[in-house]
Amino acid sequence: MQPQDPRDQLKELDATLSGIEQVLDLPAMRREVADLEAKAASPDLWSDPENAQRVTSRLSWLQAEIRRVETLRQRLDDAAVLLELADAEDDEPTRAEARAEITELHRAVNELEIRTLLSGEYDQREALVTINSQAGGVDAADWAQMLLRMYLRWAERHGYPTEILDTSYAEEAGIKSATFVVHAPFAYGLLAAEHGTHRLVRISPFDNQARRQTSFAGVDVVPVVEQTDHIEIPEDEIRVDVFRSSGPGGQGVNTTDSAVRITHLPTGIVVTCQNERSQLQNRATAMMVLQARLLERRRQEEAAKLAALRGETTTSWGTQIRNYVLHPYQLVKDLRTDVETSNTAGVLDGEIDEFIDAGVRWRRTHERL
């Protein structure tokens, strides 16, 4: 099979980027930037800190997205000029440079195209992620901690700030559960398809006979709540317990009863937070997590009702979505998209963009957002 002509590649990239520019509606984005810049210049902006944060965050994100598209357009034009120059001078090093840039542009345009697929009601939100160890004993707890590191490394690679809200350590190794927030626009849309059970097969480092072990961990992803969500929780519907925060192996990380556990009595949902030193801060954070869980529950119930009216069935979350095999061979494979790689070390170090991009496309195709 002959490699594709670089000129044809540039034409395809140009058409794809033009389509993205239409979907994003750059003129509308620029008008919104002008409006937000006027609000940000107001002397009394910070009299309402929450609104000020929303204005500045939205402005920063829009400016970055516009620069991203404009930079890609300029790079595409420059690559075309570089290729013309190489052909005119019959300069192979310049031609190779142009081809390398076209390859990199393919990756960058594909990443931007994924963003245009994130059109669900909550896709623009930040993400609240919870990881729980499941079947597999100490190996499952260790696997849950490996997954936590994988997602934190993925966020770090992209420059997305993260905040760990709660970690429950297992007795021997690993974690029972952990909850963290990815503070980035579209984090929920990108990570939503990571929701489900992740299966690990490896030689157990905790088995003195070096036997192969299969263990499971669950990943739960919900959008972070905003003021417009109107999630009200009456005080008589919750039970609040306080306890002393603890670290690995039960080691105390604090000498006061500052950790908070909130139980939502009607649904049985339980959330904990022990990240902050203050009991009041932990309670506020735990309430935010509870609101996010209730928002997701409401969204799923509404989707189920709509599907029932249409005579359809909703997608079942919580099923096994991906296998990570470290023995007897090296392979990570997504069971829904069939994306796979033998670079298991890279995946566990946060190189999961290929899986996330395929998950976004799969979710757009298979779910009503």
BABA-239309 format. One record per atom (N, C-alpha, C): residue in one letter; x, y, z. Coordinates in steps of 0.1 Angstrom, whole numbers, padded with zeros to 4 digits, always signed. Example, Ala and Ser with C-alpha at 12.3 -4.5 7.8 and 13.67 -1.06 7.14 Angstrom:
BEGIN
A+0132-0057+0078A+0123-0045+0078A+0132-0033+0078S+0128-0022+0071S+0137-0011+0071S+0129+0000+0079
END
This chain:
BEGIN
M+0008-0012+0000M+0000+0000+0000M+0009+0012+0000Q+0007+0021-0010Q+0015+0033-0011Q+0011+0043+0000P+0021+0050+0006P+0018+0060+0016P+0011+0072+0010Q+0002+0078+0017Q-0006+0089+0012Q+0003+0101+0008D-0001+0107-0003D+0007+0119-0007D+0005+0130+0003P+0016+0137+0007P+0015+0148+0018P+0005+0159+0014R+0004+0162+0001R-0005+0172-0004R-0020+0168-0001D-0023+0155-0003D-0036+0150-0001D-0039+0150+0015Q-0028+0147+0022Q-0030+0148+0037Q-0033+0162+0041L-0026+0172+0035L-0029+0186+0039L-0043+0190+0035K-0048+0185+0024K-0062+0188+0020K-0072+0183+0029E-0069+0170+0034E-0079+0164+0043E-0078+0171+0057L-0066+0175+0061L-0065+0182+0074L-0072+0196+0073D-0070+0202+0061D-0077+0215+0059D-0092+0214+0060A-0097+0204+0053A-0112+0202+0054A-0117+0199+0068T-0109+0190+0075T-0113+0187+0089T-0113+0199+0098L-0102+0207+0097L-0101+0219+0105L-0112+0229+0102S-0115+0230+0089S-0126+0239+0085S-0139+0235+0091G-0142+0222+0091G-0154+0217+0097G-0154+0220+0112I-0143+0218+0119I-0142+0221+0133I-0145+0236+0136E-0139+0244+0127E-0141+0259+0129E-0156+0262+0128Q-0163+0256+0119Q-0177+0258+0117Q-0185+0254+0130V-0182+0242+0135V-0189+0236+0146V-0186+0245+0159L-0174+0249+0161L-0170+0257+0172L-0176+0271+0171D-0179+0276+0159D-0184+0290+0157D-0175+0300+0163L-0163+0302+0156L-0153+0311+0162L-0158+0325+0163P-0166+0331+0153P-0171+0344+0155P-0179+0346+0168A-0187+0336+0171A-0195+0336+0184A-0186+0335+0196M-0176+0327+0195M-0166+0326+0206M-0159+0340+0208R-0155+0347+0197R-0149+0359+0199R-0158+0370+0205R-0171+0369+0201R-0180+0379+0207R-0182+0376+0222E-0182+0363+0226E-0183+0360+0240E-0171+0365+0248V-0159+0363+0241V-0147+0368+0248V-0147+0383+0250A-0152+0391+0240A-0153+0405+0242A-0163+0409+0254D-0174+0401+0255D-0184+0404+0265D-0177+0401+0279L-0170+0389+0280L-0164+0385+0292L-0153+0395+0296E-0145+0400+0286E-0135+0409+0289E-0140+0422+0295A-0152+0426+0290A-0158+0438+0296A-0163+0435+0311K-0168+0423+0313K-0172+0420+0327K-0160+0419+0336A-0149+0413+0331A-0137+0411+0339A-0130+0425+0342A-0133+0435+0334A-0127+0448+0336A-0135+0456+0346S-0147+0451+0350S-0155+0458+0360S-0149+0460+0373P-0149+0471+0379P-0142+0473+0393P-0148+0465+0404D-0161+0462+0402D-0168+0454+0413D-0169+0439+0410L-0161+0434+0401L-0161+0420+0397L-0160+0411+0409W-0150+0413+0417W-0147+0404+0428W-0156+0406+0441S-0166+0415+0439S-0176+0416+0450S-0184+0403+0451D-0185+0395+0440D-0191+0382+0440D-0180+0372+0435P-0172+0367+0445P-0161+0358+0441P-0164+0346+0432E-0176+0340+0435E-0180+0328+0427E-0182+0332+0412N-0189+0343+0410N-0192+0348+0397N-0179+0352+0390A-0170+0359+0398A-0158+0363+0392A-0149+0351+0388Q-0150+0341+0396Q-0142+0329+0392Q-0148+0323+0379R-0161+0322+0378R-0167+0317+0366R-0163+0325+0353V-0164+0339+0355V-0161+0348+0344V-0147+0346+0339T-0137+0347+0349T-0123+0346+0345T-0119+0332+0340S-0125+0321+0346S-0122+0308+0341S-0127+0306+0327R-0140+0310+0324R-0146+0309+0311R-0138+0317+0301L-0134+0330+0305L-0126+0338+0296L-0113+0332+0292S-0106+0327+0302S-0093+0320+0300S-0094+0308+0291W-0105+0300+0293W-0107+0288+0285W-0110+0292+0270L-0119+0302+0268L-0122+0306+0254L-0110+0312+0247Q-0102+0320+0254Q-0091+0326+0247Q-0081+0315+0243A-0079+0305+0252A-0070+0294+0249A-0075+0286+0237E-0088+0283+0237E-0094+0275+0226E-0093+0283+0212I-0095+0296+0212I-0094+0303+0200I-0079+0303+0195R-0070+0305+0205R-0056+0305+0201R-0052+0291+0196R-0058+0281+0202R-0055+0267+0197R-0059+0265+0183V-0071+0269+0179V-0076+0268+0165V-0067+0276+0156E-0065+0289+0160E-0057+0298+0151E-0043+0293+0149T-0037+0288+0160T-0024+0282+0158T-0023+0270+0149L-0033+0262+0150L-0034+0250+0141L-0036+0255+0126R-0044+0265+0124R-0046+0270+0111R-0033+0275+0105Q-0025+0283+0114Q-0013+0288+0109Q-0003+0277+0106R-0002+0267+0115R+0007+0256+0113R+0004+0249+0100L-0009+0247+0097L-0013+0240+0085L-0009+0248+0073D-0010+0262+0073D-0006+0270+0062D+0009+0269+0061D+0016+0270+0072D+0031+0269+0071D+0036+0256+0066A+0029+0245+0069A+0033+0232+0064A+0032+0231+0049A+0021+0237+0044A+0019+0238+0030A+0030+0245+0023V+0034+0257+0029V+0045+0265+0023V+0058+0257+0023L+0060+0250+0034L+0072+0242+0036L+0073+0231+0025L+0062+0225+0023L+0061+0214+0013L+0064+0219-0001E+0058+0231-0004E+0060+0237-0017E+0075+0240-0019L+0081+0246-0008L+0095+0249-0009L+0104+0237-0011A+0100+0226-0004A+0108+0214-0006A+0107+0208-0020D+0095+0209-0026D+0093+0204-0039D+0100+0213-0049A+0100+0226-0047A+0106+0235-0057A+0121+0234-0057E+0127+0231-0045E+0142+0230-0044E+0146+0215-0044D+0137+0206-0045D+0140+0192-0044D+0149+0189-0032D+0144+0194-0021D+0152+0194-0008D+0146+0183+0001E+0152+0171+0002E+0147+0160+0009E+0146+0163+0024P+0156+0169+0031P+0155+0172+0045P+0143+0181+0048T+0140+0191+0040T+0129+0200+0042T+0116+0192+0040R+0116+0183+0030R+0104+0175+0027R+0101+0166+0040A+0112+0160+0045A+0110+0152+0057A+0105+0160+0069E+0110+0173+0070E+0105+0182+0081E+0090+0184+0079A+0086+0186+0066A+0072+0189+0063A+0063+0177+0067R+0068+0165+0063R+0061+0153+0066R+0059+0151+0081A+0070+0154+0089A+0069+0152+0103A+0059+0162+0109E+0059+0174+0104E+0049+0184+0109E+0035+0179+0106I+0033+0174+0094I+0019+0169+0090I+0015+0158+0099T+0024+0149+0103T+0021+0138+0112T+0016+0144+0126E+0024+0154+0130E+0020+0160+0143E+0007+0168+0142L+0004+0174+0130L-0008+0181+0128L-0020+0171+0128H-0018+0159+0123H-0029+0149+0124H-0033+0147+0138R-0023+0145+0147R-0026+0142+0161R-0033+0154+0167A-0028+0166+0165A-0034+0178+0171A-0048+0181+0166V-0051+0179+0153V-0064+0182+0147V-0074+0171+0152N-0069+0158+0153N-0078+0148+0158N-0082+0151+0172E-0073+0156+0180E-0076+0159+0194E-0086+0170+0195L-0085+0180+0186L-0094+0191+0186L-0108+0186+0181E-0108+0177+0171E-0120+0172+0166E-0128+0164+0177I-0121+0157+0186I-0128+0151+0197I-0136+0160+0205R-0130+0173+0207R-0138+0183+0215R-0151+0186+0209T-0152+0186+0196T-0164+0190+0189T-0175+0179+0191L-0171+0167+0195L-0181+0156+0198L-0187+0157+0212L-0181+0166+0220L-0185+0167+0234L-0196+0177+0235S-0208+0173+0232S-0220+0182+0231S-0230+0178+0241G-0227+0169+0250G-0237+0165+0260G-0240+0176+0270E-0251+0175+0277E-0255+0185+0287E-0245+0189+0297Y-0237+0179+0302Y-0227+0181+0312Y-0213+0180+0307D-0211+0178+0294D-0197+0175+0289D-0187+0186+0292Q-0191+0198+0293Q-0182+0209+0295Q-0177+0210+0310R-0183+0202+0319R-0181+0203+0333R-0167+0197+0337E-0163+0201+0349E-0152+0194+0355E-0156+0180+0359A-0147+0171+0362A-0151+0157+0365A-0148+0153+0379L-0157+0146+0385L-0155+0140+0398L-0153+0125+0397V-0142+0120+0400V-0138+0106+0397V-0136+0098+0410T-0142+0087+0411T-0141+0078+0423T-0136+0064+0418I-0126+0059+0425I-0120+0046+0421I-0122+0037+0433N-0128+0025+0431N-0130+0016+0442N-0124+0002+0439S-0117-0004+0449S-0112-0017+0447S-0124-0027+0447Q-0123-0037+0439Q-0134-0047+0439Q-0129-0061+0442A-0133-0071+0434A-0128-0084+0437A-0113-0086+0435G-0107-0093+0444G-0092-0096+0442G-0084-0093+0454G-0090-0090+0466G-0083-0088+0478G-0072-0077+0477V-0060-0080+0483V-0050-0070+0483V-0045-0066+0469D-0046-0075+0460D-0042-0072+0446D-0052-0061+0440A-0065-0062+0444A-0075-0053+0439A-0072-0039+0445A-0068-0039+0458A-0065-0026+0464A-0053-0019+0458D-0043-0027+0455D-0031-0022+0448D-0035-0018+0434W-0043-0025+0427W-0048-0022+0413W-0055-0008+0414A-0064-0006+0424A-0071+0006+0425A-0061+0018+0426Q-0050+0016+0434Q-0040+0027+0435Q-0033+0029+0422M-0030+0018+0414M-0024+0020+0401M-0033+0028+0392L-0046+0025+0392L-0055+0033+0384L-0055+0047+0388L-0055+0050+0401L-0055+0064+0406L-0043+0071+0400R-0031+0065+0401R-0019+0071+0396R-0020+0073+0380M-0026+0063+0373M-0028+0064+0359M-0035+0077+0355Y-0047+0079+0362Y-0055+0091+0358Y-0049+0104+0362L-0042+0104+0374L-0035+0116+0378L-0024+0119+0369R-0016+0109+0364R-0006+0112+0354R-0011+0117+0341W-0023+0111+0337W-0029+0116+0325W-0033+0131+0326A-0039+0135+0337A-0042+0149+0339A-0030+0157+0340E-0019+0152+0346E-0006+0160+0347E-0001+0162+0333R-0001+0152+0325R+0004+0153+0311R-0003+0164+0303H-0015+0166+0306H-0023+0177+0299H-0023+0190+0306G-0017+0191+0318G-0017+0203+0325G-0031+0206+0332Y-0038+0195+0335Y-0051+0197+0342Y-0049+0196+0357P-0052+0206+0364P-0051+0205+0379P-0060+0195+0385T-0056+0187+0395T-0064+0177+0401T-0064+0180+0416E-0074+0175+0423E-0076+0177+0438E-0081+0164+0443I-0073+0158+0452I-0078+0145+0458I-0086+0149+0470L-0099+0145+0471L-0108+0148+0481L-0108+0138+0493D-0106+0125+0489D-0107+0115+0499D-0099+0103+0495T-0092+0097+0504T-0085+0084+0501T-0087+0075+0513S-0092+0063+0510S-0093+0053+0521S-0083+0042+0518Y-0073+0041+0527Y-0062+0031+0524Y-0066+0017+0529A-0061+0007+0521A-0063-0006+0525A-0053-0010+0536E-0055-0021+0543E-0046-0024+0555E-0032-0028+0550E-0032-0037+0540E-0018-0042+0536E-0011-0034+0526A-0019-0030+0515A-0013-0022+0504A-0024-0016+0496G-0021-0006+0489G-0031+0000+0480G-0042+0008+0487I-0053+0010+0480I-0064+0018+0486I-0077+0010+0484K-0086+0013+0493K-0100+0008+0492K-0108+0017+0482S-0105+0030+0483S-0112+0039+0474S-0105+0053+0474A-0107+0061+0464A-0102+0074+0463A-0111+0083+0455T-0113+0095+0458T-0121+0104+0450T-0113+0117+0447F-0113+0121+0435F-0106+0133+0431F-0113+0141+0420V-0110+0154+0419V-0116+0162+0409V-0106+0166+0399V-0110+0166+0386V-0101+0171+0375V-0107+0185+0372H-0099+0195+0375H-0103+0209+0373H-0100+0213+0359A-0108+0210+0349A-0105+0214+0336A-0118+0213+0328P-0121+0223+0319P-0133+0223+0311P-0133+0210+0303F-0145+0204+0301F-0146+0192+0293F-0140+0179+0300A-0136+0180+0312A-0130+0168+0318A-0140+0157+0320Y-0153+0161+0323Y-0163+0151+0324Y-0166+0144+0310G-0167+0152+0300G-0170+0147+0287G-0159+0137+0282L-0146+0141+0285L-0135+0133+0281L-0135+0119+0289L-0138+0120+0302L-0136+0109+0311L-0148+0100+0313A-0160+0105+0308A-0172+0098+0311A-0172+0083+0307A-0166+0080+0295A-0166+0067+0291A-0156+0058+0298E-0148+0064+0307E-0139+0056+0316E-0147+0049+0327H-0160+0053+0329H-0168+0047+0339H-0171+0032+0337G-0168+0024+0347G-0170+0010+0345G-0159+0002+0353T-0159-0011+0350T-0149-0020+0357T-0137-0022+0349H-0125-0021+0355H-0112-0023+0348H-0106-0036+0354R-0102-0045+0346R-0097-0058+0350R-0082-0059+0348L-0075-0063+0358L-0060-0065+0357L-0056-0080+0359V-0048-0085+0350V-0042-0098+0351V-0027-0097+0351R-0021-0103+0362R-0007-0102+0364R-0002-0113+0373I+0011-0114+0375I+0017-0122+0385I+0016-0114+0398S+0009-0119+0408S+0007-0111+0420S+0020-0109+0428P+0023-0096+0431P+0035-0093+0439P+0033-0097+0454F+0021-0100+0457F+0017-0103+0471F+0016-0118+0473D+0018-0126+0463D+0017-0141+0464D+0031-0147+0464N+0035-0154+0475N+0048-0159+0476N+0051-0171+0467Q+0040-0176+0460Q+0042-0186+0450Q+0042-0181+0436A+0041-0167+0435A+0042-0160+0422A+0031-0165+0412R+0019-0167+0417R+0008-0171+0408R+0002-0160+0401R-0005-0163+0390R-0012-0152+0383R-0025-0149+0390Q-0028-0136+0391Q-0039-0131+0398Q-0048-0122+0389T-0061-0123+0390T-0070-0114+0383T-0077-0105+0394S-0077-0093+0392S-0083-0083+0401S-0091-0073+0394F-0100-0066+0401F-0109-0057+0395F-0110-0044+0403A-0112-0033+0396A-0114-0020+0403A-0125-0013+0394G-0133-0005+0402G-0144+0002+0395G-0140+0017+0394V-0144+0023+0383V-0142+0037+0381V-0155+0044+0379D-0158+0054+0387D-0171+0061+0387D-0168+0076+0383V-0175+0081+0373V-0172+0095+0368V-0185+0102+0367V-0186+0114+0374V-0198+0122+0374V-0194+0136+0372P-0203+0145+0367P-0200+0159+0365P-0200+0166+0378V-0192+0176+0380V-0192+0185+0391V-0204+0194+0391V-0211+0196+0402V-0223+0204+0403V-0220+0218+0401E-0230+0226+0396E-0229+0240+0395E-0242+0246+0402Q-0242+0259+0404Q-0253+0265+0411Q-0266+0263+0403T-0265+0263+0390T-0277+0262+0382T-0284+0248+0383D-0277+0238+0390D-0283+0225+0390D-0294+0223+0400H-0295+0232+0410H-0306+0231+0419H-0308+0218+0426I-0297+0213+0432I-0297+0200+0439I-0298+0204+0454E-0310+0203+0459E-0313+0207+0473E-0314+0194+0482I-0307+0194+0493I-0307+0182+0502I-0311+0187+0516P-0324+0184+0520P-0328+0187+0533P-0320+0181+0544E-0318+0188+0555E-0309+0183+0566E-0315+0170+0572D-0328+0168+0572D-0333+0156+0578D-0332+0144+0569E-0326+0146+0557E-0323+0134+0548E-0309+0130+0548I-0301+0136+0557I-0287+0132+0557I-0283+0128+0572R-0273+0119+0573R-0267+0117+0586R-0252+0120+0585V-0247+0128+0594V-0233+0133+0593V-0225+0126+0604D-0214+0119+0601D-0205+0113+0611D-0192+0120+0609V-0185+0122+0621V-0171+0127+0620V-0162+0117+0626F-0150+0116+0621F-0140+0107+0626F-0126+0112+0623R-0116+0105+0628R-0102+0110+0627R-0097+0105+0613S-0091+0114+0606S-0085+0111+0593S-0073+0101+0596S-0071+0092+0586S-0060+0083+0587S-0052+0082+0574G-0040+0077+0576G-0032+0075+0564G-0029+0061+0561P-0019+0057+0553P-0016+0043+0550P-0013+0035+0562G-0019+0023+0563G-0016+0015+0575G-0023+0019+0587G-0033+0028+0586G-0040+0033+0598G-0033+0044+0605Q-0022+0049+0600Q-0014+0059+0606Q-0022+0073+0606G-0023+0079+0618G-0030+0091+0619G-0023+0102+0612V-0031+0110+0604V-0025+0121+0597V-0029+0134+0604N-0038+0133+0614N-0043+0144+0621N-0049+0140+0634T-0048+0148+0644T-0051+0144+0657T-0065+0149+0662T-0073+0154+0652T-0086+0159+0655T-0096+0151+0647D-0109+0151+0651D-0119+0144+0644D-0124+0153+0633S-0117+0155+0622S-0120+0164+0611S-0126+0158+0599A-0124+0144+0597A-0129+0138+0586A-0144+0137+0587V-0151+0137+0576V-0166+0137+0576V-0171+0127+0566R-0181+0119+0571R-0189+0110+0563R-0203+0114+0563I-0209+0115+0551I-0223+0119+0550I-0231+0108+0543T-0242+0104+0550T-0250+0093+0544T-0263+0100+0540H-0267+0098+0527H-0280+0103+0522H-0290+0092+0525L-0299+0094+0534L-0308+0083+0539L-0317+0078+0528P-0324+0086+0520P-0333+0081+0510P-0327+0072+0500T-0314+0074+0496T-0308+0066+0486T-0297+0057+0491G-0292+0059+0503G-0281+0051+0508G-0268+0055+0503I-0267+0066+0496I-0254+0070+0491I-0245+0075+0502V-0233+0071+0503V-0223+0075+0513V-0211+0082+0507V-0207+0093+0512V-0195+0100+0507V-0187+0104+0519T-0174+0104+0518T-0165+0109+0528T-0155+0119+0523C-0150+0127+0532C-0139+0136+0528C-0130+0138+0540Q-0117+0136+0538Q-0108+0139+0549Q-0095+0146+0544N-0097+0152+0532N-0085+0159+0526N-0082+0172+0534E-0092+0179+0539E-0090+0192+0545E-0087+0190+0560R-0080+0200+0566R-0078+0200+0580R-0090+0204+0588S-0099+0212+0582S-0110+0217+0589S-0122+0207+0587Q-0130+0205+0598Q-0142+0197+0597Q-0152+0204+0588L-0153+0217+0589L-0163+0225+0581L-0159+0224+0566Q-0146+0225+0563Q-0142+0223+0549Q-0145+0209+0544N-0142+0199+0552N-0145+0186+0547N-0160+0183+0545R-0168+0189+0554R-0183+0188+0553R-0187+0194+0540A-0182+0206+0537A-0186+0213+0525A-0183+0206+0512T-0170+0200+0513T-0166+0192+0501T-0174+0179+0500A-0177+0173+0511A-0185+0160+0510A-0199+0163+0505M-0205+0175+0509M-0218+0179+0504M-0217+0181+0488M-0206+0187+0484M-0205+0189+0469M-0204+0175+0462V-0197+0166+0468V-0196+0152+0462V-0210+0146+0462L-0217+0147+0473L-0231+0141+0474L-0240+0147+0463Q-0239+0160+0462Q-0248+0167+0452Q-0245+0162+0438A-0232+0160+0435A-0228+0155+0422A-0233+0141+0420R-0233+0132+0430R-0238+0119+0429R-0253+0119+0427L-0260+0128+0434L-0275+0129+0432L-0278+0134+0419L-0270+0144+0413L-0273+0149+0400L-0271+0138+0390E-0261+0130+0391E-0259+0119+0381E-0271+0109+0383R-0275+0106+0395R-0286+0097+0397R-0299+0102+0390R-0301+0115+0392R-0313+0122+0385R-0312+0121+0370R-0300+0123+0365R-0298+0123+0350R-0301+0109+0345Q-0296+0098+0352Q-0298+0085+0348Q-0313+0081+0349E-0320+0086+0359E-0334+0083+0360E-0342+0089+0349E-0338+0102+0345E-0345+0109+0334E-0342+0102+0321A-0330+0097+0319A-0327+0090+0307A-0334+0077+0306A-0336+0070+0317A-0343+0057+0318A-0358+0059+0314K-0364+0070+0320K-0378+0073+0317K-0380+0076+0302L-0371+0084+0296L-0372+0088+0282L-0370+0075+0273A-0361+0067+0277A-0358+0054+0270A-0371+0045+0270A-0377+0045+0282A-0389+0037+0283A-0400+0042+0274L-0402+0055+0273L-0412+0061+0265L-0409+0057+0250R-0396+0056+0247R-0393+0053+0233R-0392+0038+0230G-0394+0030+0241G-0393+0016+0240G-0379+0011+0238E-0369+0018+0244E-0355+0015+0243E-0350+0011+0256T-0338+0006+0256T-0331+0002+0269T-0319+0011+0270T-0316+0016+0282T-0304+0025+0284T-0292+0017+0285T-0281+0023+0282T-0268+0016+0283T-0265+0013+0298S-0260+0001+0300S-0257-0004+0314S-0243+0000+0317W-0242+0009+0327W-0228+0013+0332W-0224+0003+0342G-0211+0003+0346G-0206-0006+0356G-0202-0019+0351T-0203-0022+0338T-0198-0035+0333T-0183-0034+0330Q-0177-0045+0328Q-0163-0045+0325Q-0160-0038+0312I-0151-0029+0312I-0149-0021+0299I-0135-0023+0294R-0125-0027+0302R-0111-0027+0297R-0103-0038+0305N-0095-0045+0297N-0086-0055+0303N-0071-0050+0302Y-0064-0052+0313Y-0050-0048+0314Y-0042-0061+0317V-0036-0067+0307V-0029-0080+0309V-0014-0077+0309L-0008-0081+0321L+0007-0079+0322L+0014-0093+0322H+0006-0104+0322H+0012-0117+0321H+0001-0127+0317P+0004-0136+0307P+0017-0140+0302P+0021-0131+0290Y+0014-0121+0286Y+0018-0112+0276Y+0014-0098+0280Q+0018-0088+0272Q+0015-0074+0276Q+0005-0069+0266L-0007-0065+0272L-0018-0060+0263L-0028-0052+0271V-0032-0041+0267V-0043-0033+0272V-0053-0032+0261K-0066-0037+0263K-0076-0037+0253K-0089-0033+0258D-0095-0023+0251D-0109-0018+0255D-0119-0028+0248L-0128-0033+0256L-0138-0042+0251L-0149-0036+0243R-0151-0023+0243R-0161-0017+0236R-0156-0011+0222T-0144-0006+0222T-0139+0001+0210T-0129-0008+0203D-0124-0019+0209D-0114-0027+0204D-0100-0020+0202V-0099-0008+0208V-0086-0002+0208V-0076-0010+0217E-0064-0013+0213E-0055-0020+0221E-0041-0016+0219T-0032-0019+0229T-0018-0015+0228T-0010-0025+0236S+0002-0028+0232S+0011-0036+0240S+0020-0027+0249N+0018-0014+0248N+0026-0005+0257N+0020-0003+0270T+0020-0014+0278T+0013-0014+0291T+0019-0004+0301A+0032-0003+0300A+0039+0006+0309A+0035+0021+0306G+0034+0024+0294G+0030+0038+0290G+0015+0040+0294V+0006+0031+0292V-0008+0033+0296V-0008+0035+0311L-0001+0027+0319L-0002+0028+0334L+0005+0041+0339D+0013+0047+0330D+0019+0060+0333D+0011+0072+0327G-0002+0069+0323G-0011+0080+0319G-0012+0082+0304E-0006+0074+0296E-0007+0075+0282E-0020+0068+0277I-0031+0074+0279I-0044+0068+0276I-0053+0076+0267D-0046+0086+0260D-0054+0095+0251D-0061+0087+0240E-0055+0076+0235E-0061+0068+0224E-0073+0062+0229F-0073+0057+0241F-0085+0050+0247F-0096+0061+0250I-0092+0072+0255I-0102+0083+0258I-0108+0088+0246D-0100+0091+0235D-0106+0096+0223D-0116+0085+0217A-0112+0073+0217A-0121+0062+0211A-0133+0061+0220G-0132+0063+0233G-0143+0063+0242G-0153+0074+0240V-0148+0086+0237V-0157+0097+0233V-0165+0094+0221R-0158+0089+0211R-0165+0085+0198R-0176+0074+0201W-0172+0064+0209W-0181+0053+0212W-0193+0058+0219R-0191+0067+0229R-0202+0072+0237R-0211+0081+0228R-0205+0089+0219R-0214+0097+0210R-0222+0088+0202T-0217+0077+0197T-0224+0068+0188T-0235+0060+0196H-0232+0055+0208H-0240+0045+0215H-0249+0051+0226E-0248+0063+0229E-0256+0069+0240E-0263+0081+0235R-0275+0083+0241R-0282+0096+0239R-0277+0105+0250L-0269+0115+0246L-0263+0124+0257L-0273+0134+0262
END
